[in-house]
């Protein structure tokens, strides 16, 4: 493992159920969120791990990534109590983390089980050997 590799583990400091329910409810209502996990993440040797929200977006949302990122950030900020922070990671942009995120557990929203299955299949296929890009497993608009 290189020093710059992100490590993902189950959440150590569990949030209150009321906060989790609020976050689940808010993210479930967001049409661009296919699924989301809460897990701890960090880079070895660079401080402590922090709780992160790993979100997989619907493929069509990737056309307006800035808009969707702003919306998801606002939804998350509105669902969390004052003083609570969470790192937001868009898994579509880091599919190499999907296996570790799934292993850590912490699935809090699964609005689209089919999209989650497709994402897992694409991530399991891994990058193309020739150029390091990920193989496309679906329609042209699907990012992998």
DSSP file (Angstrom, degrees, kcal/mol; ACC not computed):
  #  RESIDUE AA STRUCTURE BP1 BP2  ACC     N-H-->O    O-->H-N    N-H-->O    O-->H-N    TCO  KAPPA ALPHA  PHI   PSI    X-CA   Y-CA   Z-CA
    1    1 A X              0   0    0      0, 0.0     2,-0.1     0, 0.0     0, 0.0   0.000 360.0 360.0 360.0 131.0    0.0    0.0    0.0
    2    2 A X    >   -     0   0    0      1,-0.1     3,-1.5     4,-0.0    42,-0.2  -0.454 360.0-113.2 -81.8 159.8    1.4    3.4   -0.9
    3    3 A X  T 3  S+     0   0    0      1,-0.3    -1,-0.1    -2,-0.1    43,-0.1   0.719 116.2  54.7 -65.7 -20.3    1.3    6.3    1.5
    4    4 A X  T 3  S+     0   0    0     39,-0.1     2,-0.3     2,-0.1    -1,-0.3   0.411  81.5 114.1 -94.5   3.3   -1.2    8.2   -0.7
    5    5 A X    <   -     0   0    0     -3,-1.5    39,-0.7     1,-0.1     2,-0.4  -0.565  68.6-123.9 -77.6 134.4   -3.7    5.3   -0.8
    6    6 A X  E     -A   43   0A   0     -2,-0.3     2,-0.4    37,-0.2    37,-0.2  -0.622  20.4-151.1 -79.6 132.2   -7.0    6.0    0.9
    7    7 A X  E     -A   42   0A   0     35,-3.4    35,-1.7    -2,-0.4     2,-0.4  -0.888   8.4-162.6-103.9 134.0   -8.0    3.6    3.6
    8    8 A X  E     +A   41   0A   0     -2,-0.4     2,-0.3    33,-0.2    33,-0.2  -0.972  16.7 163.3-120.9 129.7  -11.8    3.0    4.2
    9    9 A X  E     -A   40   0A   0     31,-2.6    31,-2.7    -2,-0.4    95,-0.1  -0.909  45.0 -77.5-138.0 163.5  -13.1    1.4    7.4
   10   10 A X        -     0   0    0     -2,-0.3    29,-0.2    29,-0.2     2,-0.1  -0.274  64.0 -86.7 -59.3 151.1  -16.4    1.1    9.2
   11   11 A X        -     0   0    0     27,-0.4     3,-0.2    93,-0.2    -1,-0.1  -0.404  39.3-169.0 -61.5 128.1  -17.4    4.2   11.1
   12   12 A X  S    S+     0   0    0      1,-0.2     2,-1.0    -2,-0.1    -1,-0.2   0.870  78.6  49.5 -87.5 -42.6  -15.9    4.1   14.6
   13   13 A X  S    S-     0   0    0      0, 0.0    -1,-0.2     0, 0.0    38,-0.0  -0.788  87.3-149.5-100.9  92.2  -17.9    7.0   16.2
   14   14 A X        -     0   0    0     -2,-1.0     2,-0.1    -3,-0.2     3,-0.1  -0.334  11.2-126.7 -65.0 138.0  -21.5    6.1   15.3
   15   15 A X        -     0   0    0      1,-0.1    -1,-0.1     2,-0.1     5,-0.0  -0.436  37.5 -84.2 -78.7 157.6  -23.8    9.1   14.9
   16   16 A X    >>  -     0   0    0      1,-0.1     4,-2.2    -2,-0.1     3,-0.6  -0.299  37.9-117.7 -59.3 147.1  -27.1    9.3   16.8
   17   17 A X  H 3> S+     0   0    0      1,-0.2     4,-2.9     2,-0.2     5,-0.2   0.851 114.0  58.7 -56.4 -36.9  -29.9    7.5   15.1
   18   18 A X  H 3> S+     0   0    0      1,-0.2     4,-2.0     2,-0.2    -1,-0.2   0.884 107.3  46.5 -63.1 -37.4  -31.9   10.7   14.7
   19   19 A X  H <> S+     0   0    0     -3,-0.6     4,-2.5     2,-0.2    -2,-0.2   0.918 112.9  49.2 -69.4 -43.9  -29.0   12.2   12.6
   20   20 A X  H  X S+     0   0    0     -4,-2.2     4,-2.9     1,-0.2    -2,-0.2   0.919 111.7  48.9 -61.6 -43.6  -28.7    9.0   10.5
   21   21 A X  H  X S+     0   0    0     -4,-2.9     4,-2.8     2,-0.2     5,-0.2   0.907 111.0  50.3 -62.5 -41.8  -32.5    9.0    9.9
   22   22 A X  H  X S+     0   0    0     -4,-2.0     4,-2.3    -5,-0.2    -2,-0.2   0.921 113.6  45.1 -62.1 -44.4  -32.4   12.7    8.9
   23   23 A X  H  X S+     0   0    0     -4,-2.5     4,-2.7     2,-0.2     5,-0.3   0.919 113.7  49.6 -66.2 -44.4  -29.5   12.1    6.5
   24   24 A X  H  X S+     0   0    0     -4,-2.9     4,-2.5     1,-0.2    -2,-0.2   0.932 112.5  47.9 -58.8 -47.0  -31.2    8.9    5.1
   25   25 A X  H  X S+     0   0    0     -4,-2.8     4,-1.2    -5,-0.2    -2,-0.2   0.923 113.7  46.5 -61.6 -45.8  -34.5   10.7    4.5
   26   26 A X  H  < S+     0   0    0     -4,-2.3     4,-0.4    -5,-0.2     3,-0.3   0.922 115.6  44.4 -65.4 -45.0  -32.8   13.7    2.9
   27   27 A X  H >< S+     0   0    0     -4,-2.7     3,-1.1     1,-0.2     6,-0.3   0.857 108.3  58.0 -70.2 -34.2  -30.6   11.6    0.5
   28   28 A X  H 3< S+     0   0    0     -4,-2.5    -1,-0.2    -5,-0.3    -2,-0.2   0.815 104.9  52.4 -63.7 -29.2  -33.5    9.3   -0.4
   29   29 A X  T 3< S+     0   0    0     -4,-1.2     2,-0.7    -3,-0.3    -1,-0.3   0.571  86.6  97.1 -82.6  -9.5  -35.4   12.3   -1.6
   30   30 A X    X   -     0   0    0     -3,-1.1     3,-1.5    -4,-0.4    81,-0.1  -0.723  64.0-156.1 -84.2 114.2  -32.6   13.4   -3.8
   31   31 A X  T 3  S+     0   0    0     -2,-0.7    -1,-0.2     1,-0.3    -4,-0.0   0.712  88.7  57.6 -65.9 -19.4  -33.3   12.1   -7.4
   32   32 A X  T 3  S+     0   0    0     25,-0.1    26,-2.9    36,-0.1     2,-0.6   0.544  85.8  91.2 -88.9  -6.1  -29.6   12.2   -8.4
   33   33 A X  E <   + B   0  57A   0     -3,-1.5    24,-0.2    -6,-0.3    78,-0.1  -0.808  44.6 176.4 -94.9 119.5  -28.4    9.9   -5.6
   34   34 A X  E     -     0   0A   0     22,-2.7    78,-2.1    -2,-0.6    77,-1.2   0.883  69.9 -23.9 -84.7 -44.6  -28.4    6.2   -6.5
   35   35 A X  E     -CB 110  56A   0     21,-1.4    21,-2.9    75,-0.2    -1,-0.4  -0.978  58.9-159.8-161.9 162.0  -26.8    5.0   -3.2
   36   36 A X  E     -CB 109  55A   0     73,-2.3    72,-2.7    -2,-0.3    73,-1.6  -0.998   0.3-163.5-150.5 146.8  -24.7    6.3   -0.4
   37   37 A X  E     -CB 107  54A   0     17,-2.5    17,-2.8    -2,-0.3     2,-0.5  -0.941  13.1-143.9-126.9 149.1  -22.5    4.9    2.4
   38   38 A X  E     + B   0  53A   0     68,-2.2   -27,-0.4    -2,-0.3     2,-0.3  -0.975  39.3 144.5-108.2 128.5  -21.1    6.3    5.6
   39   39 A X  E     - B   0  52A   0     13,-2.2    13,-3.6    -2,-0.5     2,-0.3  -0.971  50.4-101.3-153.7 162.6  -17.5    5.1    6.4
   40   40 A X  E     -AB   9  51A   0    -31,-2.7   -31,-2.6    -2,-0.3     2,-0.3  -0.727  43.0-179.3 -87.5 141.8  -14.3    6.4    7.9
   41   41 A X  E     +AB   8  50A   0      9,-2.8     9,-2.7    -2,-0.3     2,-0.3  -0.984  11.5 137.6-142.5 151.4  -11.6    7.3    5.5
   42   42 A X  E     -A    7   0A   0    -35,-1.7   -35,-3.4    -2,-0.3     2,-0.5  -0.978  47.0-100.9-175.7 173.7   -8.1    8.6    5.6
   43   43 A X  E >   -A    6   0A   0     -2,-0.3     3,-2.1     3,-0.3   -37,-0.2  -0.959  46.8-109.1-112.4 123.3   -4.6    8.4    4.3
   44   44 A X  T 3  S+     0   0    0    -39,-0.7     4,-0.1    -2,-0.5   -39,-0.1  -0.206 102.7  16.4 -53.5 135.9   -2.1    6.5    6.4
   45   45 A X  T 3  S+     0   0    0      2,-0.2    -1,-0.3     1,-0.1     3,-0.1   0.477 104.8  93.2  81.6   2.2    0.5    8.7    8.1
   46   46 A X  S <  S-     0   0    0     -3,-2.1    -3,-0.3     1,-0.5    -2,-0.1  -0.292  97.4 -78.9-123.8  49.2   -1.6   11.9    7.4
   47   47 A X  S    S-     0   0    0     -5,-0.1    -1,-0.5     2,-0.0    -2,-0.2  -0.313  74.5 -28.0  90.7-173.5   -3.6   12.3   10.6
   48   48 A X        -     0   0    0      1,-0.1    -5,-0.2    -3,-0.1     2,-0.2  -0.256  66.0 -99.5 -77.9 164.2   -6.7   10.6   11.9
   49   49 A X        -     0   0    0     -7,-0.1     2,-0.3    -9,-0.1    -7,-0.2  -0.525  36.2-153.0 -80.5 151.8   -9.5    9.1    9.8
   50   50 A X  E     -B   41   0A   0     -9,-2.7    -9,-2.8    -2,-0.2     2,-0.3  -0.914  24.2-100.7-124.9 150.9  -12.7   11.1    9.3
   51   51 A X  E     -B   40   0A   0     -2,-0.3    36,-1.9   -11,-0.2     2,-0.4  -0.540  45.3-170.6 -70.1 133.6  -16.2   10.1    8.6
   52   52 A X  E     -Bd  39  87A   0    -13,-3.6   -13,-2.2    -2,-0.3     2,-0.7  -0.949  23.3-137.2-128.7 147.3  -17.0   10.4    4.9
   53   53 A X  E     -Bd  38  88A   0     34,-3.8    36,-2.9    -2,-0.4     2,-0.6  -0.928  19.6-160.0-103.1 114.1  -20.2   10.2    2.9
   54   54 A X  E     -Bd  37  89A   0    -17,-2.8   -17,-2.5    -2,-0.7     2,-0.4  -0.865  13.8-172.4 -97.9 116.9  -19.5    8.2   -0.2
   55   55 A X  E     -Bd  36  90A   0     34,-2.8    36,-2.8    -2,-0.6    37,-0.6  -0.921  17.6-157.3-117.5 133.3  -22.2    8.9   -2.8
   56   56 A X  E     -B   35   0A   0    -21,-2.9   -22,-2.7    -2,-0.4   -21,-1.4  -0.952  22.3-148.8-105.4 122.8  -22.8    7.3   -6.2
   57   57 A X  E     -B   33   0A   0     -2,-0.6   -24,-0.2   -24,-0.2   -25,-0.1  -0.559  23.1 -97.8 -91.3 153.2  -24.8    9.5   -8.5
   58   58 A X    >>  -     0   0    0    -26,-2.9     3,-1.4    -2,-0.2     4,-0.6  -0.416  40.3-114.5 -61.3 144.0  -27.2    8.6  -11.2
   59   59 A X  G >4 S+     0   0    0      1,-0.3     3,-1.3     2,-0.2     4,-0.3   0.861 114.1  56.2 -54.1 -41.0  -25.4    8.6  -14.6
   60   60 A X  G >4 S+     0   0    0      1,-0.3     3,-1.2     2,-0.2     4,-0.3   0.776  97.2  65.0 -63.3 -25.5  -27.5   11.4  -16.0
   61   61 A X  G X4 S+     0   0    0     -3,-1.4     3,-1.5     1,-0.2     7,-0.3   0.737  84.4  74.2 -68.8 -22.3  -26.4   13.6  -13.1
   62   62 A X  G X< S+     0   0    0     -3,-1.3     3,-0.8    -4,-0.6    -1,-0.2   0.676  82.3  69.0 -68.5 -15.5  -22.8   13.5  -14.2
   63   63 A X  G <  S+     0   0    0     -3,-1.2    -1,-0.3     1,-0.3    -2,-0.2   0.777 112.0  31.0 -71.3 -25.1  -23.7   15.9  -17.0
   64   64 A X  G <> S+     0   0    0     -3,-1.5     4,-2.5    -4,-0.3    -1,-0.3  -0.445  76.4 155.8-126.8  56.8  -24.2   18.7  -14.4
   65   65 A X  H <> S+     0   0    0     -3,-0.8     4,-3.0     1,-0.2     5,-0.2   0.862  71.2  51.8 -57.8 -42.1  -21.7   17.6  -11.8
   66   66 A X  H  > S+     0   0    0      2,-0.2     4,-2.4     1,-0.2    -1,-0.2   0.936 111.9  46.7 -62.1 -45.9  -21.3   21.0  -10.2
   67   67 A X  H  > S+     0   0    0      2,-0.2     4,-2.3     1,-0.2    -2,-0.2   0.938 115.9  45.0 -60.0 -47.8  -25.0   21.5   -9.9
   68   68 A X  H  X S+     0   0    0     -4,-2.5     4,-3.1    -7,-0.3     5,-0.3   0.902 111.5  52.2 -66.6 -41.1  -25.5   18.1   -8.4
   69   69 A X  H  X S+     0   0    0     -4,-3.0     4,-2.4    -5,-0.2    -1,-0.2   0.911 110.9  48.3 -61.5 -41.9  -22.6   18.4   -6.0
   70   70 A X  H  X S+     0   0    0     -4,-2.4     4,-2.2    -5,-0.2    -2,-0.2   0.910 113.4  47.8 -62.8 -42.4  -23.9   21.7   -4.8
   71   71 A X  H  X S+     0   0    0     -4,-2.3     4,-2.5     2,-0.2    -2,-0.2   0.939 113.4  45.9 -64.9 -47.3  -27.4   20.1   -4.3
   72   72 A X  H  X S+     0   0    0     -4,-3.1     4,-2.7     1,-0.2     5,-0.2   0.908 112.4  51.8 -63.7 -40.9  -26.1   17.1   -2.5
   73   73 A X  H  X S+     0   0    0     -4,-2.4     4,-2.7    -5,-0.3    -1,-0.2   0.912 111.3  47.3 -60.8 -42.6  -23.8   19.2   -0.3
   74   74 A X  H  X S+     0   0    0     -4,-2.2     4,-2.3     2,-0.2    -2,-0.2   0.896 111.8  50.5 -66.2 -40.1  -26.8   21.4    0.7
   75   75 A X  H  X S+     0   0    0     -4,-2.5     4,-1.3     2,-0.2    -2,-0.2   0.937 113.4  45.1 -61.7 -47.0  -28.9   18.4    1.4
   76   76 A X  H  X S+     0   0    0     -4,-2.7     4,-1.4     1,-0.2     3,-0.5   0.931 112.8  50.2 -64.3 -46.3  -26.2   16.9    3.6
   77   77 A X  H  < S+     0   0    0     -4,-2.7    -1,-0.2     1,-0.2    -2,-0.2   0.882 111.0  50.4 -60.4 -38.3  -25.6   20.2    5.4
   78   78 A X  H  < S+     0   0    0     -4,-2.3    -1,-0.2     1,-0.2    -2,-0.2   0.758 110.6  49.4 -71.1 -24.6  -29.3   20.6    6.1
   79   79 A X  H  < S+     0   0    0     -4,-1.3     2,-0.3    -3,-0.5    -1,-0.2   0.695  99.2  77.6 -87.6 -20.2  -29.6   17.1    7.5
   80   80 A X  S  < S-     0   0    0     -4,-1.4     3,-0.1    -3,-0.2     6,-0.0  -0.645  85.3-110.7 -93.8 147.2  -26.7   17.4    9.9
   81   81 A X    >   -     0   0    0     -2,-0.3     3,-2.0     1,-0.1    -1,-0.1  -0.331  50.8 -78.9 -67.9 156.8  -26.8   19.2   13.2
   82   82 A X  T 3  S+     0   0    0      1,-0.3    -1,-0.1    -2,-0.0     3,-0.1  -0.270 119.9  25.1 -54.0 138.2  -24.7   22.4   13.6
   83   83 A X  T 3  S+     0   0    0      1,-0.3     2,-0.5    -3,-0.1    -1,-0.3   0.373  92.5 118.3  86.8  -4.7  -21.1   21.6   14.2
   84   84 A X    <   -     0   0    0     -3,-2.0     2,-0.3    -7,-0.1    -1,-0.3  -0.840  41.7-175.0 -97.4 128.2  -21.2   18.2   12.5
   85   85 A X        -     0   0    0     -2,-0.5     2,-0.3    -3,-0.1   -34,-0.2  -0.899   8.8-179.4-122.0 151.4  -19.0   17.8    9.4
   86   86 A X        -     0   0    0     -2,-0.3     2,-0.3   -36,-0.1   -34,-0.2  -0.988  28.9-120.8-146.8 139.5  -18.6   15.0    6.9
   87   87 A X  E     -d   52   0A   0    -36,-1.9   -34,-3.8    -2,-0.3     2,-0.5  -0.630  26.8-144.0 -77.1 139.7  -16.4   14.7    3.9
   88   88 A X  E     -d   53   0A   0     -2,-0.3     2,-0.5   -36,-0.2   -34,-0.2  -0.933  18.5-176.9-110.0 121.4  -18.3   14.1    0.7
   89   89 A X  E     -d   54   0A   0    -36,-2.9   -34,-2.8    -2,-0.5     2,-0.9  -0.976  20.8-143.4-122.0 123.7  -16.8   11.8   -1.9
   90   90 A X  E >   -d   55   0A   0     -2,-0.5     3,-1.4   -36,-0.2     4,-0.4  -0.768  10.6-160.2 -85.7 109.4  -18.5   11.2   -5.3
   91   91 A X  G >  S+     0   0    0    -36,-2.8     3,-1.4    -2,-0.9     6,-0.2   0.781  84.9  70.3 -65.0 -27.9  -17.8    7.5   -5.9
   92   92 A X  G 3  S+     0   0    0    -37,-0.6     3,-0.5     1,-0.3    -1,-0.3   0.839 102.6  46.7 -56.9 -30.2  -18.4    7.9   -9.7
   93   93 A X  G <  S+     0   0    0     -3,-1.4    -1,-0.3     1,-0.2    -2,-0.2   0.532 122.4  34.8 -88.4  -7.5  -15.1    9.8   -9.7
   94   94 A X    X   +     0   0    0     -3,-1.4     3,-2.3    -4,-0.4     4,-0.3  -0.382  64.2 157.6-141.7  59.0  -13.3    7.2   -7.6
   95   95 A X  G >   +     0   0    0     -3,-0.5     3,-1.3     1,-0.3     4,-0.5   0.721  68.5  73.4 -62.4 -19.6  -14.6    3.8   -8.6
   96   96 A X  G 3  S+     0   0    0      1,-0.3     4,-0.3     2,-0.1    -1,-0.3   0.688  94.7  54.2 -66.7 -15.8  -11.5    2.2   -7.3
   97   97 A X  G <> S+     0   0    0     -3,-2.3     4,-2.5    -6,-0.2    -1,-0.3   0.583  83.4  89.0 -89.0 -11.9  -12.8    2.9   -3.8
   98   98 A X  H <> S+     0   0    0     -3,-1.3     4,-2.7    -4,-0.3     5,-0.2   0.883  85.1  50.1 -59.6 -43.4  -16.1    1.2   -4.3
   99   99 A X  H  > S+     0   0    0     -4,-0.5     4,-2.4     1,-0.2    -1,-0.2   0.929 113.5  45.9 -61.6 -45.1  -15.0   -2.3   -3.2
  100  100 A X  H  > S+     0   0    0     -4,-0.3     4,-2.0     2,-0.2    -1,-0.2   0.884 112.9  50.7 -64.9 -38.3  -13.5   -0.9    0.1
  101  101 A X  H  X S+     0   0    0     -4,-2.5     4,-0.8     2,-0.2    -2,-0.2   0.924 111.7  47.2 -65.3 -44.6  -16.5    1.2    0.7
  102  102 A X  H >< S+     0   0    0     -4,-2.7     3,-0.7    -5,-0.2    -2,-0.2   0.902 111.2  51.8 -62.8 -41.0  -18.8   -1.8    0.3
  103  103 A X  H 3< S+     0   0    0     -4,-2.4    -1,-0.2     1,-0.2    -2,-0.2   0.866 105.7  55.3 -64.0 -36.7  -16.6   -3.9    2.5
  104  104 A X  H 3< S-     0   0    0     -4,-2.0    -1,-0.2     1,-0.2    -2,-0.2   0.708  99.3-152.5 -69.2 -19.4  -16.7   -1.3    5.2
  105  105 A X    <<  +     0   0    0     -4,-0.8    -1,-0.2    -3,-0.7    -2,-0.1  -0.523  48.7 134.4  81.3-151.8  -20.5   -1.4    5.2
  106  106 A X        +     0   0    0      1,-0.2   -68,-2.2    -2,-0.2     2,-0.3   0.694  26.5 171.1  80.4  19.0  -22.5    1.6    6.2
  107  107 A X  E     +C   37   0A   0    -70,-0.2   -70,-0.3     1,-0.2    -1,-0.2  -0.486   4.3 165.0 -62.5 121.7  -25.0    1.6    3.3
  108  108 A X  E     +     0   0A   0    -72,-2.7     2,-0.4    -2,-0.3   -71,-0.2   0.637  61.0  28.1-113.4 -21.5  -27.5    4.3    4.3
  109  109 A X  E     +C   36   0A   0    -73,-1.6   -73,-2.3   -82,-0.1    -1,-0.3  -0.994  47.5 170.8-143.2 134.0  -29.4    4.9    1.0
  110  110 A X  E     +C   35   0A   0     -2,-0.4     3,-0.3   -75,-0.2   -75,-0.2  -0.658  14.3 157.0-139.4  82.0  -30.1    2.6   -1.9
  111  111 A X  S    S+     0   0    0    -77,-1.2     2,-0.3     1,-0.3   -76,-0.2   0.755  77.4  32.4 -76.4 -25.7  -32.5    4.5   -4.1
  112  112 A X     >  +     0   0    0    -78,-2.1     4,-2.0     1,-0.1    -1,-0.3  -0.764  61.2 178.6-137.1  88.0  -31.5    2.5   -7.2
  113  113 A X  H  > S+     0   0    0     -2,-0.3     4,-2.4    -3,-0.3     5,-0.1   0.833  84.8  56.2 -59.5 -33.3  -30.5   -1.1   -6.6
  114  114 A X  H  > S+     0   0    0      2,-0.2     4,-2.4     1,-0.2    -1,-0.2   0.911 107.2  47.8 -66.2 -41.2  -29.9   -1.7  -10.3
  115  115 A X  H  > S+     0   0    0     -3,-0.2     4,-2.5     2,-0.2    -1,-0.2   0.884 110.8  52.2 -66.5 -37.2  -27.5    1.2  -10.6
  116  116 A X  H  X S+     0   0    0     -4,-2.0     4,-2.5     2,-0.2    -2,-0.2   0.929 109.6  49.2 -63.1 -44.1  -25.7   -0.1   -7.5
  117  117 A X  H  X S+     0   0    0     -4,-2.4     4,-2.4     1,-0.2    -2,-0.2   0.925 111.9  48.5 -60.2 -45.0  -25.4   -3.5   -9.1
  118  118 A X  H  X S+     0   0    0     -4,-2.4     4,-2.5     1,-0.2    -1,-0.2   0.903 111.1  50.7 -62.6 -41.1  -24.0   -2.0  -12.3
  119  119 A X  H  X S+     0   0    0     -4,-2.5     4,-2.6     1,-0.2    -2,-0.2   0.922 111.0  48.1 -63.1 -43.8  -21.5    0.1  -10.4
  120  120 A X  H  X S+     0   0    0     -4,-2.5     4,-2.3     1,-0.2    -2,-0.2   0.895 111.7  50.0 -64.6 -40.1  -20.3   -2.9   -8.5
  121  121 A X  H  X S+     0   0    0     -4,-2.4     4,-1.6     2,-0.2    -1,-0.2   0.921 112.6  46.8 -64.0 -43.5  -19.9   -5.0  -11.7
  122  122 A X  H  X S+     0   0    0     -4,-2.5     4,-0.9     1,-0.2    13,-0.3   0.911 113.2  48.2 -66.1 -42.1  -18.0   -2.2  -13.4
  123  123 A X  H >< S+     0   0    0     -4,-2.6     3,-0.5     1,-0.2    -1,-0.2   0.885 109.8  52.8 -66.0 -37.5  -15.7   -1.7  -10.4
  124  124 A X  H 3< S+     0   0    0     -4,-2.3    -1,-0.2     1,-0.2    -2,-0.2   0.827 102.2  59.3 -66.7 -31.0  -15.1   -5.4  -10.1
  125  125 A X  H 3< S-     0   0    0     -4,-1.6    -1,-0.2    -5,-0.2    -2,-0.2   0.796  99.5-159.5 -67.5 -26.6  -14.1   -5.5  -13.8
  126  126 A X    <<  -     0   0    0     -4,-0.9     9,-1.0    -3,-0.5    -1,-0.1  -0.012  29.5 -35.9  74.3 178.4  -11.3   -3.0  -13.0
  127  127 A X  B     -E  134   0B   0      7,-0.2     7,-0.3     1,-0.1     6,-0.1  -0.314  69.4 -94.3 -72.9 156.2   -9.5   -0.7  -15.3
  128  128 A X     >  -     0   0    0      5,-5.2     4,-1.9     1,-0.1    -1,-0.1  -0.466  31.0-132.8 -65.0 140.4   -8.6   -1.6  -18.8
  129  129 A X  T  4 S+     0   0    0      1,-0.2    -1,-0.1     2,-0.2    -2,-0.1   0.827  98.7  55.2 -67.3 -30.5   -5.0   -2.9  -18.9
  130  130 A X  T  4 S+     0   0    0      1,-0.1    -1,-0.2     3,-0.1    -3,-0.0   0.883 128.8   4.7 -75.6 -37.9   -4.0   -0.8  -21.9
  131  131 A X  T  4 S-     0   0    0      2,-0.2    -2,-0.2    -3,-0.1    -1,-0.1   0.448  91.1-115.1-130.4   0.1   -4.8    2.7  -20.6
  132  132 A X  S  < S+     0   0    0     -4,-1.9    -3,-0.1     1,-0.3     2,-0.1   0.409  71.8 129.3  81.9  -4.2   -6.0    2.4  -17.0
  133  133 A X        -     0   0    0     -6,-0.1    -5,-5.2     1,-0.1     2,-0.3  -0.429  63.7-103.1 -81.0 162.0   -9.5    3.7  -17.8
  134  134 A X  B     -E  127   0B   0     -7,-0.3    -7,-0.2     9,-0.2     2,-0.1  -0.630  34.4-109.6 -87.7 142.7  -12.5    1.7  -16.6
  135  135 A X        -     0   0    0     -9,-1.0     2,-0.5    -2,-0.3   -10,-0.1  -0.394  32.5-114.8 -67.0 143.4  -14.5   -0.4  -19.0
  136  136 A X        -     0   0    0     -2,-0.1     2,-0.2     1,-0.1    -1,-0.1  -0.704  31.4-177.0 -81.9 127.4  -17.9    0.8  -19.9
  137  137 A X        +     0   0    0     -2,-0.5     2,-0.3     2,-0.1   -15,-0.1  -0.545  59.5   7.5-122.8  63.3  -20.7   -1.5  -18.6
  138  138 A X  S    S-     0   0    0     -2,-0.2    -2,-0.0     4,-0.1     0, 0.0  -0.989 104.0  -9.4 159.0-164.0  -23.9    0.0  -19.9
  139  139 A X  S >  S-     0   0    0     -2,-0.3     3,-2.0     1,-0.1    -2,-0.1  -0.073  73.6 -97.8 -59.6 164.1  -25.3    2.7  -22.1
  140  140 A X  T 3  S+     0   0    0      1,-0.3    -1,-0.1    -4,-0.1    -3,-0.0   0.773 122.1  56.0 -56.3 -29.4  -23.1    5.3  -23.6
  141  141 A X  T 3  S+     0   0    0      3,-0.0     2,-0.4     2,-0.0    -1,-0.3   0.580  81.4 100.4 -84.8  -7.7  -24.0    7.8  -20.9
  142  142 A X  S <  S-     0   0    0     -3,-2.0    -4,-0.1     1,-0.1   -84,-0.0  -0.646  77.0-132.5 -78.4 133.5  -22.9    5.5  -18.0
  143  143 A X              0   0    0     -2,-0.4    -9,-0.2     1,-0.3    -1,-0.1   0.611 360.0 360.0 -69.7 -13.0  -19.5    6.7  -16.9
  144  144 A X              0   0    0     -7,-0.1    -1,-0.3   -11,-0.1    -6,-0.1   0.394 360.0 360.0-125.5 360.0  -17.8    3.2  -16.8
